[in-house]
Amino acid sequence: MKKKDLKILLIDDEPDILEIVAYNLTTEGYQVFTAKNGVEGVAVAKKKLPHLIILDVMMPEMDGIEACGIIRKIPELENTIITFLTARGEDYSQLAGFDAGADDYITKPIKPKVLVRKVTALLRRFKEETPVAEEIFKVGNIVINREEYKIVNNGTEIILPRKEFELLSLLTSKPNKVFKREVILNKVWGNEVVVGGRTIDVHIRKLREKIGDEHFKTVKGVGYKFVL
């Protein structure tokens, strides 16, 4: 992914910090958005879906720790990198940040060029373009045809109800990756009304019966993953 396609959100209540950091990152070629407090930052994050969020800890209305915790619960931002940029270097502050879901911690003051290099390193995971989902792909002995909404398991064709198919398609898109329950609900059901909290569990049970119990693993309190 090119720099011009990467989005960075800066959340800090100090105008000078926002201006200097935004200038250096924009000059480097990144798309940069800013917010002056945690409440505004969460709103901008939901709207812009940045690849990287750099936020301060001490801010009015909502501090960085709380904002980070809220952002981490937004399914669309599960892969967003979050790092704190703050003058607070105490161990308890850093631990609170990591507990809230932060990926890194940068202490002020920091030279602009050093910060840019740090950001470049953090964004390396987005260097490659995200591949376009294939209409027909194979995972182990399972062939999934997204175009015709059908699968072939060990040579046997199986027609699945739409939601079971979409759930299987999601889980098999990244074997061994644990998909959180909230992410599954958002990706498979979206804004549709979900009847009961065990909807995902019921669909997983049906897939286990049709595809094989050994392929679906439950990560207690988190979600599910597909294994080969």
N, C-alpha and C positions, 0 to 999 in steps of 0.2 A: 504494500500500500504506500502511495506517495505521500510526502509530507503535507501537501496541499489538501489531502483528503482526511488527514488526522485532526480531530477536534480536541481542544484542551479547554477546560473550564477552571478559571481562577476564582477562588472564594476567599476574600480577605477584607477586613474593615478599614485597612489603611490605604487611602487613595494612591499614595506614592508607590507602595509596593505593587498594587495592581497595575499602575502605569508603567513602571520599569520592567516588571516581569512580562507583561503583555507585549510591550514594545519589542523586547529581545526575542520572544517566541514567535511573534508575528514576522519579524525580520528574518527569522530562520525558515519561515515558510509555512508554519502551522496555522490552522484556523483557531482563533482564540476568543473565548467569551468570558465575561467577568460578572461577579456578583459581590455585593458588599456585606452580606451576612448569611447565616445558615439557611434561613427561611427562603430568601431569594435564590440562594444557591441550589436548594433542592428543586425549586420550581424551574430554574434554567436547565438543570440536569435532566429533568423529565422531558423537557421540550427539545433540547439539542442532542441528547444522548451522546455525550463526549466519550472519547477513548481514554482520556486521562483527566482526573480531577486533582487539582492542587489546592488545599485549603488550610486555613489557619485554625488554631484551636480556640483561642480566646476571641469571641465575636459577640456583638449584641444580638438580642432576640433569640438566637439559637446558636450554641457553640459548635465547633467543628466535630467534636465527638458525637454529639446527638445527630448532626446532619449526616455524618458518615454512616451511622447506624440506620438511618431512614433510607439513604441512598442504596445501601446494601440489600434492602428488602424489595427493591424495584427490579422485577425480572428482566426488563430490557437493559438494565445496567449491570448485570451479573458479571460481565467480562471487563467492565471498566476498571482501570487501574486508579487507585486512590492513594495519594501520598500527602502527608501533612508538611506544611512549610511554616515553621513557627519558632519563636525565640525561646519557647519553653523546652528545656532540655532535660527536665527531671525524668527519672526512670518511670515514675507512676504515670506521668502524662503520656509517655511513649507506649507503655503497656495498655493504657486505656484506649489509645488510638488503634493499636493492633487488635484488641478485643472487639472494637467496634467494626472491624473489617478492613482496616487500612493495609496497604501493601508495602508502604515504605514511610520513612520519616526523615525530613530534611530540616536541619536547624539553621535559623538565621543567625548572623548575616551570612550570605553566600554570594560569591561573585557571579554576575550574570552569565558569563561564559561557562562557568562550572555548572550552573543550574541548567543551562541549555544542554550540556553534555549528559547530565543526569537524566533529563527528560528524554533525550534521544535513546539512552540505554533502557529506560522504562518502557518505551514505545516499540522496542524491537519485536515484541510478540505480534505486532500488527504489521510487520514489514511486508509479509506476503499477502497477496490479494486473497480474500475469502472466496473459495471456489463456488461456482454456481451449482446448485443442487442438481444432480443428474436425475433424469426421468426414470431410468432403469439402472439399478446398481445391485451388486452382490455383496452380501456379508456372510462369510462362512458358506453354509449350504443353502442359504436363503436368498432368493432373487426378489427384489422389490420393484414393482412397476407402478410408479406414481401416476403415470398417465392413465392407466386402466384400473387403478385401485385394486390391484390383486398381487398376490405373492405366490411364489413357488418354493416349497420347502421340501428338500430332498427329492425333487422331481414331482412332487404332488402339488397341484394347483389349489390354492385356498383363497376363497373370497371372504374378506373380512368386512364387518360393518364399518362405516366411515370413521368413527372415532377410534376404534381399535386399530384401524390401518394407520391413522395419523399418529397415534401414540407409538406404534411399532416403528413407523418411519422416523419419528423424532429420536427415539432411543437408539436405533441402529445407525443414525447419522454420525454418532461418535461412540463406538463401542468402548466399554469400560469407563465412560464418563458418567459421573453421578448427576442426574438431573433432579434439581430440587422440585418439591411438590408444587410450589407456587409458579415455577417456570413451566412445568408441564401443564398446569391449568391455563396459564396465559397462552402458551403456544398451541395447545390442542382445542381448548374450549373458548379462549378469548373472552369476549364480553357476554357469551351465552350464559344462561342461568344454569348453575350446576346444582342438581338436587342431591343434597346430602354430602357429608364430608368424606365419604368412602367411595366416591365415584371413581377416582383413580385406582383404588385398590380392586374394585370390581372388574375394571377393564384389564388390569394386570393379571388377575386370576384367569380371565377368559383367554388371554394371550398365552399364559402358561399351559393351559389345557390344549390349545391348538398348535402352538409352536414348540413347546418343550419347557418344562419347569426350570431346567438347568440354565436357560439363557437369561432369566430375569432375577436379579438380585435386589433385595430390599436393604437399604441403608437406613436403619432405624432413626426416626426423627429427622431425616433429611429428604430422602426420595428413592429413586430407582435407577438402575443401570442395566444395560444389555451386555452380556458377556458371551464370548465365543467358546 
